[in-house]
């Protein structure tokens, strides 16, 4: 069987790429893009799913159907924007394959497509694009160039931290304390800052003479942090990183805040304390809305009995635990949390119900957002109405979604995309404060 083609670059797309990004084929420029028949079959099985996979499967099917109206998918349909061509090809009747390629296995048929293209086009660049690590390993055995699909590749170690350490002379630090601010122009010269980047200012000669602040991009100056004189719902910042986080969470001008850190660094607790303070104490927002994606850790326990609220309780329990901790350590805390829910001041719900909504004047916290795709993050943030603040929290080392990793998580993606925006701030937290045991476990296990 001879496969068609017009370009010197040939790409075979796996099913999981489409389930991750329904319009992934629009991201490849000047290439022949091959969609094996097995991929179409797998997409057909996913299209009835109610989650993100089902939505992406249906979106992809509609998109390819539009291409079908423009020409023959077997002969190739042009994508004018990217100067590429899309083909849907049979993968059942290849010959001359290695004996290990069992064509009764869908993954092997996808491999066979890439292998056949490689054999028929000796001078061309042939790539298999898949998010399946094992399939990439198998491809390597047969000399097929396989790579992950990651159009917005951001390695976790290179992710924007939101904090920068700079050296100043003692007069500048004294001036910062005296004038409650310091004029600094962020350019390509001595200093380069992003809007709302947190700064640790140290004396060149005396490291103990220091100050911390936030670079205000609107004023082109470093300003002091927001530091409440009293505790916020019983919570005080325990370290410098938490002070940065509290400043971002309590600042009404910052409408998008992301907090990234390992377990026990206080991300969710700080966000909830700030949200309750802004909603109940100051009345700045009409309601505190807390949500999280539903992904089990490890083995799922299957279908749960009861009504919707009872089914969701196990998934939402970490949020309830933190809210009850803030409301008090006694047995009445659960009752007070339920009272806030009954009054409409606090709402805890899964992200499943957020699509299509408009959310005005609310303090929206999305917990465990490392499990979301970039598309899901966009769906959530674009729900924000006038006067709404969105806070994302998560740990990019604890991803339970099988279709993403730390480099293409929606949380990592949003941190980089919102970097330097004047209404956003980001803080990476590294010091655990939950307990000595929790901190030790996070570091050595």
Residue pairs with C-beta under 8 A, 6 or more apart in sequence:
1 90
1 93
1 94
1 95
1 116
2 120
3 34
3 87
3 89
3 113
3 116
3 117
3 120
4 32
4 74
4 75
4 76
4 87
4 89
5 32
5 76
5 85
5 87
5 117
5 121
5 124
6 32
6 76
6 85
7 30
7 31
7 32
7 84
7 85
7 124
8 123
8 124
8 125
9 30
9 31
9 32
9 124
9 125
9 127
10 31
10 32
10 34
10 117
10 121
10 124
10 125
10 126
10 127
11 28
11 31
11 32
11 33
11 34
11 126
11 127
11 128
11 129
12 34
12 36
12 110
12 113
12 114
12 117
12 126
12 127
12 128
12 129
13 24
13 25
13 33
13 34
13 35
13 39
13 129
13 130
14 39
14 110
14 128
14 129
14 130
14 131
14 132
14 135
15 38
15 39
15 42
15 43
15 46
15 106
15 110
16 130
16 131
16 132
16 403
17 24
17 129
17 130
17 131
17 149
18 24
18 25
18 39
18 43
18 56
18 57
18 60
19 43
19 46
19 52
19 53
19 56
19 57
19 403
20 56
20 131
20 149
20 373
20 403
20 404
20 408
21 27
21 56
21 149
21 151
21 373
21 375
22 55
22 56
22 57
22 59
22 60
22 63
23 59
23 60
23 63
24 129
24 149
24 151
25 33
25 35
25 79
25 84
25 86
26 79
26 81
26 82
27 82
27 151
28 82
28 84
28 129
29 82
29 83
29 84
30 82
30 83
30 84
31 82
31 84
31 85
32 76
32 84
32 85
32 87
33 79
33 84
33 85
33 86
33 87
34 87
34 89
34 113
34 117
35 64
35 86
35 87
35 88
35 89
36 88
36 89
36 91
36 109
36 110
36 113
37 88
37 89
37 90
37 91
37 92
37 109
38 91
38 106
38 109
38 110
39 110
40 88
41 106
42 106
43 57
43 60
43 61
44 57
44 61
46 53
46 54
46 56
46 57
47 54
47 57
47 58
47 61
48 54
49 57
51 352
52 373
52 375
52 376
53 403
56 375
64 73
64 86
64 88
67 73
67 77
67 86
68 77
70 77
70 78
71 77
71 78
73 86
73 87
73 88
74 87
74 88
74 89
75 87
76 85
76 86
76 87
77 85
77 86
78 84
78 85
79 85
79 86
89 113
91 103
91 109
91 110
91 112
91 113
92 103
92 109
94 103
94 109
94 112
94 113
94 115
94 116
96 119
97 103
97 112
97 115
97 116
98 115
98 142
100 141
101 108
101 111
101 112
101 115
101 142
102 108
103 109
103 112
107 132
107 135
107 138
110 128
110 130
110 135
111 128
111 135
111 138
111 139
111 142
111 144
114 126
114 127
114 128
114 139
114 144
114 146
115 142
115 144
117 124
117 126
118 126
118 143
118 144
125 145
126 144
126 145
127 145
127 146
127 147
128 135
128 136
128 139
128 144
128 145
128 146
128 147
129 146
129 147
129 148
129 149
130 136
130 139
130 146
130 148
130 149
131 148
131 149
131 403
135 146
136 146
136 147
136 148
139 145
139 146
140 146
148 407
148 408
149 408
150 407
150 408
152 374
152 408
152 413
152 416
152 417
153 407
153 408
154 407
154 408
154 412
154 413
154 415
154 416
155 406
155 407
156 396
156 397
156 406
156 407
156 412
159 260
159 396
159 412
159 415
159 416
159 428
160 194
160 415
160 416
160 419
160 426
161 426
161 428
162 197
162 198
162 244
162 425
162 426
162 427
162 428
163 197
163 198
163 199
163 200
163 241
163 244
163 427
163 428
164 193
164 197
164 198
164 199
164 200
165 199
165 200
165 202
166 191
166 199
166 200
166 201
166 202
167 202
167 203
167 204
168 201
168 202
168 203
168 204
169 203
169 204
170 203
170 205
170 206
170 209
172 182
172 201
173 201
173 203
173 209
173 210
173 211
175 182
176 182
176 201
176 211
176 213
176 222
176 224
177 211
180 223
180 224
181 213
181 219
181 221
181 222
181 223
181 224
182 201
182 213
182 221
182 222
183 220
183 221
184 191
184 193
184 215
184 220
184 221
184 222
185 191
185 220
186 192
186 193
186 194
186 215
186 217
186 220
193 199
193 215
193 217
194 215
194 217
194 419
194 420
195 215
195 216
195 217
195 218
195 420
195 421
195 422
195 424
196 214
196 215
196 216
196 217
196 248
196 254
196 421
196 422
196 424
196 425
197 214
197 215
198 212
198 213
198 214
198 215
198 225
198 244
198 247
198 425
198 427
199 212
199 213
199 214
199 215
199 222
200 210
200 212
200 240
201 210
201 211
201 212
201 213
201 222
202 209
202 210
203 209
203 210
212 225
212 240
212 243
212 244
213 222
213 223
213 224
213 225
214 222
214 223
214 224
214 225
214 244
214 247
214 425
215 221
215 222
215 223
216 222
216 223
217 420
217 422
218 422
225 243
225 244
225 246
225 247
226 246
226 247
226 250
226 251
227 243
227 246
227 247
228 246
228 250
232 246
232 250
232 273
232 274
232 277
233 272
233 273
233 276
233 277
233 326
234 273
234 326
235 269
235 270
235 273
235 326
237 243
237 245
237 246
237 270
238 266
238 433
239 431
239 433
241 261
241 265
241 427
241 428
241 429
241 430
241 431
242 265
242 266
242 270
242 429
242 433
244 427
245 259
245 266
245 267
245 270
245 427
245 429
246 270
246 274
247 425
248 254
248 257
248 259
248 425
248 426
248 427
249 257
249 270
249 271
249 274
249 275
249 391
250 274
250 277
250 278
251 425
252 278
252 284
252 389
253 423
254 389
254 423
254 424
254 425
255 384
255 388
255 389
255 390
255 423
255 424
256 381
256 389
256 390
256 392
256 418
256 421
256 423
256 424
256 425
257 271
257 389
257 390
257 391
257 392
257 424
257 425
257 426
257 427
258 391
258 392
258 393
258 411
258 414
258 415
258 418
258 424
258 425
258 426
258 427
259 267
259 270
259 271
259 391
259 392
259 393
259 394
259 426
259 427
259 429
260 267
260 370
260 393
260 394
260 395
260 396
260 411
260 415
260 426
260 427
260 428
260 429
261 267
261 395
261 428
261 429
261 430
262 395
262 397
262 398
262 429
262 430
262 432
262 442
263 395
263 398
263 432
263 434
263 438
263 442
264 432
264 433
264 434
264 435
264 438
264 439
264 442
265 429
265 430
265 431
265 432
265 433
265 434
266 429
266 433
266 434
267 393
267 394
267 395
267 429
268 318
268 319
268 322
268 365
268 367
268 393
269 322
269 325
269 326
271 365
271 367
271 391
271 393
272 288
272 290
272 319
272 322
272 323
272 326
272 365
273 326
274 363
274 391
275 285
275 288
275 290
275 363
275 365
275 391
276 288
276 323
276 326
276 346
278 284
278 285
278 288
278 363
278 389
279 285
279 286
279 287
279 288
279 345
279 346
279 363
280 288
280 340
280 345
284 363
285 361
285 362
285 363
285 387
285 388
285 389
286 360
286 361
286 362
287 344
287 345
287 346
287 347
287 361
287 362
287 363
288 345
288 346
288 347
288 362
288 363
288 365
289 347
289 348
289 349
289 359
289 362
289 363
289 364
289 365
290 319
290 323
290 346
290 347
290 348
290 349
290 364
290 365
290 367
291 348
291 349
291 350
291 351
291 354
291 364
291 365
291 366
291 367
292 315
292 316
292 318
292 319
292 350
292 351
292 366
292 367
292 368
292 369
293 350
293 351
293 368
293 369
293 371
293 372
293 376
293 401
294 312
294 315
294 350
294 351
294 352
295 368
295 371
295 400
295 401
296 400
297 400
301 314
304 310
304 311
304 314
305 311
312 349
312 350
313 320
315 350
316 348
316 349
316 350
318 367
319 348
319 367
320 334
320 337
320 348
323 337
323 346
323 348
324 333
324 334
324 337
325 333
327 333
327 336
327 337
328 336
337 346
340 346
341 347
341 348
351 366
351 372
351 376
351 380
354 379
354 380
354 383
355 379
355 383
357 383
358 383
358 385
359 383
359 384
359 385
359 388
360 385
360 386
360 387
360 388
361 385
361 386
361 387
361 388
362 385
362 388
362 389
363 388
363 389
363 391
364 380
364 384
364 388
364 389
364 390
364 391
365 391
365 393
366 372
366 380
366 390
366 391
366 392
366 393
367 393
367 394
368 393
368 394
369 377
369 392
369 393
369 394
369 410
369 411
370 394
370 395
370 396
370 398
370 399
370 406
370 409
370 410
370 411
370 412
371 394
371 399
371 400
371 401
371 404
371 409
372 380
372 401
372 409
372 410
372 411
373 401
373 403
373 404
373 408
373 409
373 410
374 408
374 410
374 413
374 414
375 410
376 410
377 392
377 410
377 411
377 413
377 414
378 410
380 390
381 390
381 414
384 390
392 411
392 414
394 409
394 411
396 406
396 409
396 411
396 412
397 406
399 405
399 406
399 409
404 410
406 412
415 426
418 424
418 426
419 426
431 439
432 438
432 439
432 442
432 443
433 439
